[in-house]
Amino acid sequence: MRVDQDLCTGDGLCVQYAPEVFEFDVDGLAYVKGDDGELLVAPGATVEIPAHLRLEVIDAAQECPGECIHIQRTHDGEPLSEEERAALR
């Protein structure tokens, strides 16, 4: 999963849904956090979604007004389809 900062509106829904995964940086845009809780500010930084937070992250991606949260399959990096997202619920 990654956040595309070029599309981020800074609305903050992701941080509200899953503060363990998303955080704002000083530029007002959302970024993902690494396993150690550190903000990953490199362009295209990806993280695996913790199993216990998958619903929150999926909800954040669906509600994001900038559509900047991209959830991908681990094995091939392809985006999850709507059917795959529904199956995770």
Backbone atoms as SQL, in Angstrom:
CREATE TABLE atoms (id INTEGER PRIMARY KEY, chain TEXT, resi INTEGER, resn TEXT, atom TEXT, x REAL, y REAL, z REAL);
INSERT INTO atoms VALUES
  (1, 'A', 1, 'MET', 'N', 0.849, -1.147, 0.000),
  (2, 'A', 1, 'MET', 'CA', 0.000, 0.000, 0.000),
  (3, 'A', 1, 'MET', 'C', 0.904, 1.220, 0.000),
  (4, 'A', 2, 'ARG', 'N', 0.438, 2.238, -0.704),
  (5, 'A', 2, 'ARG', 'CA', 1.213, 3.475, -0.767),
  (6, 'A', 2, 'ARG', 'C', 0.263, 4.661, -0.891),
  (7, 'A', 3, 'VAL', 'N', 0.796, 5.835, -0.634),
  (8, 'A', 3, 'VAL', 'CA', 0.064, 7.083, -0.817),
  (9, 'A', 3, 'VAL', 'C', 0.766, 7.877, -1.913),
  (10, 'A', 4, 'ASP', 'N', -0.009, 8.339, -2.877),
  (11, 'A', 4, 'ASP', 'CA', 0.518, 9.194, -3.940),
  (12, 'A', 4, 'ASP', 'C', 0.329, 10.643, -3.490),
  (13, 'A', 5, 'GLN', 'N', 1.399, 11.271, -3.038),
  (14, 'A', 5, 'GLN', 'CA', 1.300, 12.631, -2.515),
  (15, 'A', 5, 'GLN', 'C', 0.893, 13.640, -3.580),
  (16, 'A', 6, 'ASP', 'N', 1.121, 13.343, -4.854),
  (17, 'A', 6, 'ASP', 'CA', 0.686, 14.254, -5.913),
  (18, 'A', 6, 'ASP', 'C', -0.838, 14.349, -5.983),
  (19, 'A', 7, 'LEU', 'N', -1.531, 13.319, -5.499),
  (20, 'A', 7, 'LEU', 'CA', -2.998, 13.312, -5.507),
  (21, 'A', 7, 'LEU', 'C', -3.600, 13.664, -4.150),
  (22, 'A', 8, 'CYS', 'N', -2.784, 13.678, -3.108),
  (23, 'A', 8, 'CYS', 'CA', -3.280, 13.897, -1.746),
  (24, 'A', 8, 'CYS', 'C', -3.835, 15.313, -1.603),
  (25, 'A', 9, 'THR', 'N', -5.043, 15.409, -1.041),
  (26, 'A', 9, 'THR', 'CA', -5.680, 16.703, -0.808),
  (27, 'A', 9, 'THR', 'C', -5.434, 17.219, 0.604),
  (28, 'A', 10, 'GLY', 'N', -4.829, 16.396, 1.457),
  (29, 'A', 10, 'GLY', 'CA', -4.589, 16.800, 2.837),
  (30, 'A', 10, 'GLY', 'C', -5.842, 16.823, 3.679),
  (31, 'A', 11, 'ASP', 'N', -6.879, 16.138, 3.231),
  (32, 'A', 11, 'ASP', 'CA', -8.166, 16.137, 3.920),
  (33, 'A', 11, 'ASP', 'C', -8.102, 15.451, 5.286),
  (34, 'A', 12, 'GLY', 'N', -7.286, 14.431, 5.416),
  (35, 'A', 12, 'GLY', 'CA', -7.060, 13.810, 6.717),
  (36, 'A', 12, 'GLY', 'C', -7.914, 12.617, 7.069),
  (37, 'A', 13, 'LEU', 'N', -8.762, 12.167, 6.155),
  (38, 'A', 13, 'LEU', 'CA', -9.594, 11.008, 6.477),
  (39, 'A', 13, 'LEU', 'C', -8.753, 9.775, 6.769),
  (40, 'A', 14, 'CYS', 'N', -7.663, 9.603, 6.041),
  (41, 'A', 14, 'CYS', 'CA', -6.815, 8.428, 6.257),
  (42, 'A', 14, 'CYS', 'C', -6.232, 8.431, 7.667),
  (43, 'A', 15, 'VAL', 'N', -5.793, 9.589, 8.125),
  (44, 'A', 15, 'VAL', 'CA', -5.217, 9.699, 9.462),
  (45, 'A', 15, 'VAL', 'C', -6.284, 9.431, 10.515),
  (46, 'A', 16, 'GLN', 'N', -7.522, 9.838, 10.245),
  (47, 'A', 16, 'GLN', 'CA', -8.614, 9.559, 11.174),
  (48, 'A', 16, 'GLN', 'C', -8.951, 8.072, 11.210),
  (49, 'A', 17, 'TYR', 'N', -8.986, 7.439, 10.044),
  (50, 'A', 17, 'TYR', 'CA', -9.326, 6.018, 9.966),
  (51, 'A', 17, 'TYR', 'C', -8.226, 5.129, 10.538),
  (52, 'A', 18, 'ALA', 'N', -6.981, 5.411, 10.227),
  (53, 'A', 18, 'ALA', 'CA', -5.880, 4.517, 10.601),
  (54, 'A', 18, 'ALA', 'C', -4.626, 5.316, 10.978),
  (55, 'A', 19, 'PRO', 'N', -4.636, 5.961, 12.146),
  (56, 'A', 19, 'PRO', 'CA', -3.472, 6.756, 12.544),
  (57, 'A', 19, 'PRO', 'C', -2.209, 5.923, 12.763),
  (58, 'A', 20, 'GLU', 'N', -2.362, 4.619, 12.934),
  (59, 'A', 20, 'GLU', 'CA', -1.190, 3.750, 13.083),
  (60, 'A', 20, 'GLU', 'C', -0.462, 3.566, 11.755),
  (61, 'A', 21, 'VAL', 'N', -1.155, 3.854, 10.645),
  (62, 'A', 21, 'VAL', 'CA', -0.610, 3.613, 9.308),
  (63, 'A', 21, 'VAL', 'C', -0.289, 4.915, 8.574),
  (64, 'A', 22, 'PHE', 'N', -1.103, 5.944, 8.772),
  (65, 'A', 22, 'PHE', 'CA', -0.962, 7.209, 8.045),
  (66, 'A', 22, 'PHE', 'C', -0.631, 8.348, 9.000),
  (67, 'A', 23, 'GLU', 'N', 0.115, 9.318, 8.482),
  (68, 'A', 23, 'GLU', 'CA', 0.421, 10.511, 9.264),
  (69, 'A', 23, 'GLU', 'C', 0.717, 11.659, 8.303),
  (70, 'A', 24, 'PHE', 'N', 0.411, 12.878, 8.750),
  (71, 'A', 24, 'PHE', 'CA', 0.763, 14.062, 7.973),
  (72, 'A', 24, 'PHE', 'C', 2.213, 14.437, 8.225),
  (73, 'A', 25, 'ASP', 'N', 2.866, 14.940, 7.195),
  (74, 'A', 25, 'ASP', 'CA', 4.199, 15.511, 7.353),
  (75, 'A', 25, 'ASP', 'C', 4.041, 17.030, 7.389),
  (76, 'A', 26, 'VAL', 'N', 5.141, 17.741, 7.511),
  (77, 'A', 26, 'VAL', 'CA', 5.097, 19.201, 7.606),
  (78, 'A', 26, 'VAL', 'C', 4.526, 19.854, 6.357),
  (79, 'A', 27, 'ASP', 'N', 4.518, 19.130, 5.228),
  (80, 'A', 27, 'ASP', 'CA', 3.956, 19.675, 3.991),
  (81, 'A', 27, 'ASP', 'C', 2.433, 19.568, 3.932),
  (82, 'A', 28, 'GLY', 'N', 1.815, 18.987, 4.987),
  (83, 'A', 28, 'GLY', 'CA', 0.360, 18.874, 5.032),
  (84, 'A', 28, 'GLY', 'C', -0.197, 17.709, 4.244),
  (85, 'A', 29, 'LEU', 'N', 0.675, 16.830, 3.761),
  (86, 'A', 29, 'LEU', 'CA', 0.246, 15.673, 2.979),
  (87, 'A', 29, 'LEU', 'C', 0.409, 14.399, 3.796),
  (88, 'A', 30, 'ALA', 'N', -0.378, 13.392, 3.449),
  (89, 'A', 30, 'ALA', 'CA', -0.333, 12.118, 4.159),
  (90, 'A', 30, 'ALA', 'C', 0.777, 11.230, 3.617),
  (91, 'A', 31, 'TYR', 'N', 1.380, 10.492, 4.535),
  (92, 'A', 31, 'TYR', 'CA', 2.419, 9.513, 4.215),
  (93, 'A', 31, 'TYR', 'C', 2.136, 8.250, 5.013),
  (94, 'A', 32, 'VAL', 'N', 2.745, 7.149, 4.592),
  (95, 'A', 32, 'VAL', 'CA', 2.608, 5.901, 5.337),
  (96, 'A', 32, 'VAL', 'C', 3.725, 5.811, 6.367),
  (97, 'A', 33, 'LYS', 'N', 3.460, 5.014, 7.407),
  (98, 'A', 33, 'LYS', 'CA', 4.454, 4.773, 8.448),
  (99, 'A', 33, 'LYS', 'C', 5.047, 3.383, 8.263),
  (100, 'A', 34, 'GLY', 'N', 6.330, 3.270, 8.554),
  (101, 'A', 34, 'GLY', 'CA', 6.991, 1.976, 8.523),
  (102, 'A', 34, 'GLY', 'C', 6.652, 1.168, 9.763),
  (103, 'A', 35, 'ASP', 'N', 7.176, -0.039, 9.830),
  (104, 'A', 35, 'ASP', 'CA', 6.929, -0.922, 10.972),
  (105, 'A', 35, 'ASP', 'C', 7.356, -0.301, 12.296),
  (106, 'A', 36, 'ASP', 'N', 8.358, 0.557, 12.247),
  (107, 'A', 36, 'ASP', 'CA', 8.862, 1.189, 13.464),
  (108, 'A', 36, 'ASP', 'C', 8.115, 2.479, 13.810),
  (109, 'A', 37, 'GLY', 'N', 7.086, 2.819, 13.017),
  (110, 'A', 37, 'GLY', 'CA', 6.303, 4.024, 13.264),
  (111, 'A', 37, 'GLY', 'C', 6.877, 5.274, 12.629),
  (112, 'A', 38, 'GLU', 'N', 8.036, 5.146, 11.972),
  (113, 'A', 38, 'GLU', 'CA', 8.653, 6.292, 11.307),
  (114, 'A', 38, 'GLU', 'C', 7.939, 6.604, 9.999),
  (115, 'A', 39, 'LEU', 'N', 7.818, 7.877, 9.712),
  (116, 'A', 39, 'LEU', 'CA', 7.193, 8.332, 8.477),
  (117, 'A', 39, 'LEU', 'C', 8.092, 8.010, 7.287),
  (118, 'A', 40, 'LEU', 'N', 7.520, 7.402, 6.252),
  (119, 'A', 40, 'LEU', 'CA', 8.274, 7.069, 5.043),
  (120, 'A', 40, 'LEU', 'C', 7.977, 8.138, 3.997),
  (121, 'A', 41, 'VAL', 'N', 8.899, 9.061, 3.817),
  (122, 'A', 41, 'VAL', 'CA', 8.655, 10.214, 2.953),
  (123, 'A', 41, 'VAL', 'C', 9.234, 10.060, 1.551),
  (124, 'A', 42, 'ALA', 'N', 9.904, 8.960, 1.281),
  (125, 'A', 42, 'ALA', 'CA', 10.439, 8.738, -0.063),
  (126, 'A', 42, 'ALA', 'C', 9.284, 8.545, -1.041),
  (127, 'A', 43, 'PRO', 'N', 9.357, 9.133, -2.223),
  (128, 'A', 43, 'PRO', 'CA', 8.287, 8.950, -3.210),
  (129, 'A', 43, 'PRO', 'C', 8.056, 7.469, -3.509),
  (130, 'A', 44, 'GLY', 'N', 6.797, 7.065, -3.484),
  (131, 'A', 44, 'GLY', 'CA', 6.437, 5.688, -3.795),
  (132, 'A', 44, 'GLY', 'C', 6.671, 4.701, -2.675),
  (133, 'A', 45, 'ALA', 'N', 6.982, 5.180, -1.470),
  (134, 'A', 45, 'ALA', 'CA', 7.224, 4.277, -0.345),
  (135, 'A', 45, 'ALA', 'C', 5.996, 3.402, -0.103),
  (136, 'A', 46, 'THR', 'N', 6.233, 2.114, 0.069),
  (137, 'A', 46, 'THR', 'CA', 5.137, 1.173, 0.282),
  (138, 'A', 46, 'THR', 'C', 5.305, 0.458, 1.612),
  (139, 'A', 47, 'VAL', 'N', 4.174, 0.036, 2.169),
  (140, 'A', 47, 'VAL', 'CA', 4.159, -0.764, 3.396),
  (141, 'A', 47, 'VAL', 'C', 3.116, -1.856, 3.242),
  (142, 'A', 48, 'GLU', 'N', 3.310, -2.923, 4.002),
  (143, 'A', 48, 'GLU', 'CA', 2.277, -3.942, 4.076),
  (144, 'A', 48, 'GLU', 'C', 1.249, -3.486, 5.096),
  (145, 'A', 49, 'ILE', 'N', -0.003, -3.778, 4.820),
  (146, 'A', 49, 'ILE', 'CA', -1.076, -3.390, 5.728),
  (147, 'A', 49, 'ILE', 'C', -1.125, -4.397, 6.867),
  (148, 'A', 50, 'PRO', 'N', -1.018, -3.935, 8.115),
  (149, 'A', 50, 'PRO', 'CA', -1.162, -4.869, 9.228),
  (150, 'A', 50, 'PRO', 'C', -2.545, -5.521, 9.180),
  (151, 'A', 51, 'ALA', 'N', -2.588, -6.820, 9.394),
  (152, 'A', 51, 'ALA', 'CA', -3.842, -7.569, 9.266),
  (153, 'A', 51, 'ALA', 'C', -4.952, -6.973, 10.122),
  (154, 'A', 52, 'HIS', 'N', -4.615, -6.544, 11.326),
  (155, 'A', 52, 'HIS', 'CA', -5.648, -6.024, 12.226),
  (156, 'A', 52, 'HIS', 'C', -6.142, -4.627, 11.831),
  (157, 'A', 53, 'LEU', 'N', -5.505, -4.003, 10.828),
  (158, 'A', 53, 'LEU', 'CA', -5.916, -2.666, 10.379),
  (159, 'A', 53, 'LEU', 'C', -6.415, -2.651, 8.940),
  (160, 'A', 54, 'ARG', 'N', -6.561, -3.815, 8.333),
  (161, 'A', 54, 'ARG', 'CA', -6.901, -3.843, 6.907),
  (162, 'A', 54, 'ARG', 'C', -8.237, -3.176, 6.610),
  (163, 'A', 55, 'LEU', 'N', -9.239, -3.364, 7.455),
  (164, 'A', 55, 'LEU', 'CA', -10.543, -2.739, 7.189),
  (165, 'A', 55, 'LEU', 'C', -10.451, -1.221, 7.264),
  (166, 'A', 56, 'GLU', 'N', -9.703, -0.723, 8.243),
  (167, 'A', 56, 'GLU', 'CA', -9.551, 0.723, 8.380),
  (168, 'A', 56, 'GLU', 'C', -8.842, 1.318, 7.160),
  (169, 'A', 57, 'VAL', 'N', -7.824, 0.622, 6.677),
  (170, 'A', 57, 'VAL', 'CA', -7.074, 1.112, 5.517),
  (171, 'A', 57, 'VAL', 'C', -7.936, 1.057, 4.258),
  (172, 'A', 58, 'ILE', 'N', -8.694, -0.016, 4.089),
  (173, 'A', 58, 'ILE', 'CA', -9.590, -0.121, 2.932),
  (174, 'A', 58, 'ILE', 'C', -10.640, 0.982, 2.980),
  (175, 'A', 59, 'ASP', 'N', -11.215, 1.223, 4.157),
  (176, 'A', 59, 'ASP', 'CA', -12.194, 2.306, 4.295),
  (177, 'A', 59, 'ASP', 'C', -11.557, 3.659, 3.980),
  (178, 'A', 60, 'ALA', 'N', -10.340, 3.877, 4.464),
  (179, 'A', 60, 'ALA', 'CA', -9.645, 5.137, 4.183),
  (180, 'A', 60, 'ALA', 'C', -9.440, 5.316, 2.685),
  (181, 'A', 61, 'ALA', 'N', -9.042, 4.246, 2.005),
  (182, 'A', 61, 'ALA', 'CA', -8.821, 4.316, 0.555),
  (183, 'A', 61, 'ALA', 'C', -10.117, 4.616, -0.181),
  (184, 'A', 62, 'GLN', 'N', -11.206, 4.005, 0.254),
  (185, 'A', 62, 'GLN', 'CA', -12.485, 4.219, -0.429),
  (186, 'A', 62, 'GLN', 'C', -13.039, 5.615, -0.190),
  (187, 'A', 63, 'GLU', 'N', -12.781, 6.182, 0.979),
  (188, 'A', 63, 'GLU', 'CA', -13.324, 7.498, 1.320),
  (189, 'A', 63, 'GLU', 'C', -12.408, 8.653, 0.922),
  (190, 'A', 64, 'CYS', 'N', -11.189, 8.367, 0.557),
  (191, 'A', 64, 'CYS', 'CA', -10.210, 9.410, 0.244),
  (192, 'A', 64, 'CYS', 'C', -10.681, 10.269, -0.933),
  (193, 'A', 65, 'PRO', 'N', -10.857, 11.593, -0.718),
  (194, 'A', 65, 'PRO', 'CA', -11.327, 12.447, -1.814),
  (195, 'A', 65, 'PRO', 'C', -10.303, 12.597, -2.937),
  (196, 'A', 66, 'GLY', 'N', -9.025, 12.425, -2.630),
  (197, 'A', 66, 'GLY', 'CA', -7.997, 12.538, -3.660),
  (198, 'A', 66, 'GLY', 'C', -7.689, 11.229, -4.359),
  (199, 'A', 67, 'GLU', 'N', -8.310, 10.147, -3.880),
  (200, 'A', 67, 'GLU', 'CA', -8.062, 8.801, -4.423),
  (201, 'A', 67, 'GLU', 'C', -6.564, 8.527, -4.519),
  (202, 'A', 68, 'CYS', 'N', -5.843, 8.877, -3.455),
  (203, 'A', 68, 'CYS', 'CA', -4.383, 8.764, -3.483),
  (204, 'A', 68, 'CYS', 'C', -3.845, 7.540, -2.759),
  (205, 'A', 69, 'ILE', 'N', -4.714, 6.766, -2.111),
  (206, 'A', 69, 'ILE', 'CA', -4.269, 5.568, -1.399),
  (207, 'A', 69, 'ILE', 'C', -4.408, 4.382, -2.335),
  (208, 'A', 70, 'HIS', 'N', -3.286, 3.757, -2.617),
  (209, 'A', 70, 'HIS', 'CA', -3.259, 2.641, -3.565),
  (210, 'A', 70, 'HIS', 'C', -2.932, 1.354, -2.817),
  (211, 'A', 71, 'ILE', 'N', -3.867, 0.415, -2.859),
  (212, 'A', 71, 'ILE', 'CA', -3.675, -0.876, -2.204),
  (213, 'A', 71, 'ILE', 'C', -3.362, -1.901, -3.280),
  (214, 'A', 72, 'GLN', 'N', -2.237, -2.567, -3.102),
  (215, 'A', 72, 'GLN', 'CA', -1.768, -3.517, -4.111),
  (216, 'A', 72, 'GLN', 'C', -1.629, -4.909, -3.500),
  (217, 'A', 73, 'ARG', 'N', -1.702, -5.906, -4.368),
  (218, 'A', 73, 'ARG', 'CA', -1.455, -7.281, -3.935),
  (219, 'A', 73, 'ARG', 'C', 0.033, -7.428, -3.620),
  (220, 'A', 74, 'THR', 'N', 0.325, -8.171, -2.579),
  (221, 'A', 74, 'THR', 'CA', 1.710, -8.355, -2.153),
  (222, 'A', 74, 'THR', 'C', 2.519, -9.150, -3.164),
  (223, 'A', 75, 'HIS', 'N', 1.921, -10.178, -3.740),
  (224, 'A', 75, 'HIS', 'CA', 2.692, -11.094, -4.583),
  (225, 'A', 75, 'HIS', 'C', 3.067, -10.534, -5.951),
  (226, 'A', 76, 'ASP', 'N', 2.281, -9.582, -6.474),
  (227, 'A', 76, 'ASP', 'CA', 2.619, -9.073, -7.810),
  (228, 'A', 76, 'ASP', 'C', 2.547, -7.552, -7.943),
  (229, 'A', 77, 'GLY', 'N', 2.165, -6.851, -6.882),
  (230, 'A', 77, 'GLY', 'CA', 2.128, -5.396, -6.916),
  (231, 'A', 77, 'GLY', 'C', 0.978, -4.785, -7.690),
  (232, 'A', 78, 'GLU', 'N', 0.079, -5.627, -8.197),
  (233, 'A', 78, 'GLU', 'CA', -1.075, -5.123, -8.945),
  (234, 'A', 78, 'GLU', 'C', -2.125, -4.575, -7.974),
  (235, 'A', 79, 'PRO', 'N', -2.882, -3.558, -8.395),
  (236, 'A', 79, 'PRO', 'CA', -3.931, -3.007, -7.530),
  (237, 'A', 79, 'PRO', 'C', -4.994, -4.054, -7.208),
  (238, 'A', 80, 'LEU', 'N', -5.538, -3.959, -5.994),
  (239, 'A', 80, 'LEU', 'CA', -6.652, -4.831, -5.622),
  (240, 'A', 80, 'LEU', 'C', -7.895, -4.417, -6.391),
  (241, 'A', 81, 'SER', 'N', -8.631, -5.388, -6.870),
  (242, 'A', 81, 'SER', 'CA', -9.903, -5.108, -7.534),
  (243, 'A', 81, 'SER', 'C', -10.962, -4.842, -6.467),
  (244, 'A', 82, 'GLU', 'N', -12.080, -4.309, -6.875),
  (245, 'A', 82, 'GLU', 'CA', -13.190, -4.084, -5.940),
  (246, 'A', 82, 'GLU', 'C', -13.631, -5.400, -5.305),
  (247, 'A', 83, 'GLU', 'N', -13.629, -6.476, -6.084),
  (248, 'A', 83, 'GLU', 'CA', -14.019, -7.784, -5.564),
  (249, 'A', 83, 'GLU', 'C', -13.039, -8.255, -4.492),
  (250, 'A', 84, 'GLU', 'N', -11.751, -8.041, -4.728),
  (251, 'A', 84, 'GLU', 'CA', -10.744, -8.434, -3.741),
  (252, 'A', 84, 'GLU', 'C', -10.872, -7.602, -2.467),
  (253, 'A', 85, 'ARG', 'N', -11.150, -6.329, -2.624),
  (254, 'A', 85, 'ARG', 'CA', -11.352, -5.483, -1.435),
  (255, 'A', 85, 'ARG', 'C', -12.559, -5.949, -0.640),
  (256, 'A', 86, 'ALA', 'N', -13.645, -6.271, -1.342),
  (257, 'A', 86, 'ALA', 'CA', -14.860, -6.737, -0.666),
  (258, 'A', 86, 'ALA', 'C', -14.604, -8.043, 0.075),
  (259, 'A', 87, 'ALA', 'N', -13.789, -8.917, -0.504),
  (260, 'A', 87, 'ALA', 'CA', -13.500, -10.206, 0.129),
  (261, 'A', 87, 'ALA', 'C', -12.698, -10.040, 1.419),
  (262, 'A', 88, 'LEU', 'N', -11.968, -8.951, 1.553),
  (263, 'A', 88, 'LEU', 'CA', -11.182, -8.708, 2.760),
  (264, 'A', 88, 'LEU', 'C', -12.027, -8.214, 3.922),
  (265, 'A', 89, 'ARG', 'N', -13.225, -7.820, 3.632),
  (266, 'A', 89, 'ARG', 'CA', -14.101, -7.281, 4.690),
  (267, 'A', 89, 'ARG', 'C', -14.636, -8.357, 5.571);
